[in-house]
Structure formats: C-alpha cells, structure tokens
Amino acid sequence: MATLLQQSFSVSYSYPVAFTEHLFASTQTLFVDIFPKGQPARLFFVLDEGVVAHHPGLISQIKTYVASHSSRLALVAEPMVVVGGEACKNQTEAYQQVVEATHIHGIDRHSYLVALGGGAVLDMVGFAAAISHRGIRLIRVPTTVLSQNDSGVGVKNSINAFGKKNYLGTFTPPFAVLNDFAFLQTLEERDWRSGISEAIKVALIKDLNFFEWLEQHAAALARREMEPMKEHVIRSAEHHMAHIASKDPFEFGSSRPLDFGHWAAHKLEKLSQFRIRHGEAVAIGIALDSAYSFLQGRIQEADLHRIFNLFHALGLSLYVPELQEEALLQGLKEFQEHLGGTLTIMLLEGLGRGVEVHEMDQELILKALQVLKSWENTPIFSKN
C-alpha cells in the first residue's frame, strides 16, 4: 500500500525597483532607507571594473556614504572589483571569487551582496549570491541601459557554461533594484544605443504606443539626450516587471515572450566570441524574426520598414558576417533545448502584437537572413 502526502504552499515576493540619480551622494537617502531599522545592515559590494574606471571616486564615495550612516550600514570588507562584460560570465573564477568572499568575510543570509555594474556582472553576482548559503540577499545597482530597462529588474541570475549562454543559473528575486541614471552618461556609444533594443523588443510584442514613441524619439536617443533616455528606461522596465508579475516568473513552461529575437541573438554572441554586445545581437535577432514574420504574411511590408528604420536611426546594424546559415539553425536547436524540448518562439502579427508559434520553417529562416543581408548592403527595401 502506497502512502501519498501532498505538499502545497505559496510564497509571495515583493521588491522595490527605484530610479534616481547620484545614489551615493551625501544628501541621498534612497539606499539607506531600503533597509529595516535595527542592527546595521552588513554589506559587501561587488563592482564592475569598467564602472570603477569611469568613476574613479566611486569606491571612496561608497565608503563615505556608509560611514555617514554607520548606525544603519556597515561594510564587511573592502569592495571587490571584478571584470565586467560577458567575460565575468564566461570565467568560472569570477563567481567563485565572490562565493569565496562570502565564506572569508562571514556574509550570511542576513547580510547583503550589492552588485553594481552592467547586466553581466549583475547576472554573475546574483548567481553567486543564490548558491551561497542557499541564498544571500542581493541588491542590484544596474549601470547600463540594458540592465536598467530589462535584465536588472527581473529575477534571473546566470553564468555561461559548455559554450552556451546562461546554462547555469537560478530564478531568485533581488532584495531591491536601485537604478542610477548618472551612470548612463559615461557609457560607450555602443552600450548607450544597443541597450534600447530591449525596449524595442517589448514595444513590438506588447505596446504599439511605446513603439511609436520610440520612433518619434529615436533621433534624440541617438544624440544621447537624457530626458527621453530616462522615460524610455522606466517605460521599458515597467513592461518587463508587469510581465514577470502576471505570467510565468520562474519559467516553468516553454512560453517566453520576452525572449523575442533572442534565440538568434544568443547564438550570435557566441559566434562572435562576444565581440557583438548583447543589445546589438538582440537588435539583429528582432530584425530576423520580424523579417520571418513578414515572409509568413503576419506583418505588412510597411511594418517591416518601420522596424528596420528604427534600428537604423539608432545606428544599429542588422547583419554581421558571423551570422552564417548552419550556425544560425543550430542556434534554434539549442534554444529549443533550453526551453525543455518544446519549441516556442515569439513572432509578430502586427506592431505591438506578438504571437507564439511552435515550429519554424528553416528555409524561411534562411530567406529572412537574406533579407537582413540585402538590407544592410544593397537594400531590397527602401530606407526612406
């Protein structure tokens, strides 16, 4: 006779996502106010070396800020500086260094890891936090367009392994996400522009009005005007947060609408040995799936023109030599494996309207690829 005990419970998650400027200025209280009153919060900072290079006074500023709030905050050790970009996710030494620090400095489940940097650093530190003591509380301070408008506000943490992007990872909500717009002003031109692709992604599948706003403000965004950048970041972040709350936050199913354009993008990053930034690869992946949608008759030619023209206005390429046919199709197989065996791809059935499909025609994918190549070189569509 078998005995069956059925367990069932639910856990509610809640965390703030804030937007400000100069987070560690002496007059700024946002950071200290996120912590409960009582014993000083024990903090360990992990900083992106690229951010530190562009903000040479950052470490001193953090120390001064913590010291000025010593009744509420305490550093357990000197801030750690780690390599930024995809390198920190490719090198196992990076996350192991963070894990070792939690051991050496006695960082426990009642302490806080503060990850400050681009999306890759947030991913890596978040993974280290999630596997240490079965979960150390994580505070994210995103410093790039892409991490502020998309990846930094969600619940994913990961590193790369076996030549595959995000192969090892967890779904672990952060304690708080604190976005500081001041960090965006020192970004390289490529990172400023390419991060906007994640906003185009969510606008195309969810919000026509937002897509039209991006069209209207593309020139201003390309000129690095801060006010439209701030508005775009907040609107994009709101869409990503709403999706996480209302759908499948831990991705138990195969439906991943926010991965529109990503199946090709992930493969392209690897093929280029990460010469191509994530946002740049996503722009190409979105263009590819948009061209595929057009070839299937799901969107009009005029719609495709608008999508391509928006990327063009932002200075983003839609084709690179690394995007070869055989490797591209292999990327689709790897994406299906990542989903757990059931292929689910987001396509477009109109601007602002996404539709999920469960199969893709390989010949049509290759035709879509030729559309991108032709557009980039001798356009078959008018760019006017």
HUNORFEN-V906606 format. One record per helix or strand of 3 or more residues. SS is the DSSP state (hx for helix, st for strand). FROM is the first residue (numbers start at 1). TO is the last residue. If there is no record, write none. Layout:
SS | FROM | TO
SS | FROM | TO
This chain:
st | 16 | 20
hx | 30 | 33
st | 41 | 48
hx | 49 | 54
hx | 58 | 68
st | 73 | 75
st | 80 | 82
hx | 87 | 90
hx | 92 | 104
st | 112 | 117
hx | 119 | 131
st | 137 | 142
hx | 145 | 149
hx | 151 | 153
st | 156 | 161
st | 164 | 171
st | 176 | 180
hx | 181 | 186
hx | 189 | 194
hx | 197 | 206
hx | 208 | 222
hx | 226 | 246
hx | 257 | 259
hx | 262 | 271
hx | 278 | 295
hx | 301 | 313
hx | 325 | 339
st | 345 | 350
st | 353 | 357
hx | 362 | 376
